[in-house]
């Protein structure tokens, strides 16, 4: 089980880690918030398809074509955990290489978005104060690392739940033996 988790987790980690590192380095910053979120979550889903493949591989090779929900979910969570570690490491590396001040960029984008909606000066000042506190918090690795981990891990939990629910049925994508 651990070999399956490690193998598929590393694959998922590389698939999500390379764009997470590469895009900020190539763009010398971040793409616009909307596109960045779409690219980010699409990459996560593509990478976390390795969860499905890992559970299927484990079911077909180790379980003789049968797996119960909880062991399948455990394999999925293991792959998700490894991929999440790669994601966090890639983001930290991208920030270190580019000297990216994500918190300032994010705060500025939110404030500009609020201004564009015609918000009052009080609302903008309140948001600016919140973003200033966020920047202080985000500078602390004990805040930033779990926050980055929490971006991808819940997506992996959902993918693991769906994959385990589907693959516990031994007739779903069954291996045909000769």
Secondary structure, DSSP 8 states (H G I E B T S, - for coil): -HHHHHHHHHHHHHHHHHHHHHHHHHHTS---HHHHHHHHHHHHHHHTHHHHHHHHHIIIIISTT---HHHHHHHHHHHHHHHHHHHHHHHHHHHHHHT--HHHHHHHHHHHHHHHTT--HHHHHHHHHHHHHHHHHHTSHHHHHHHHHHHHHHHHHHHHHHHHHHHTSTTTT-----
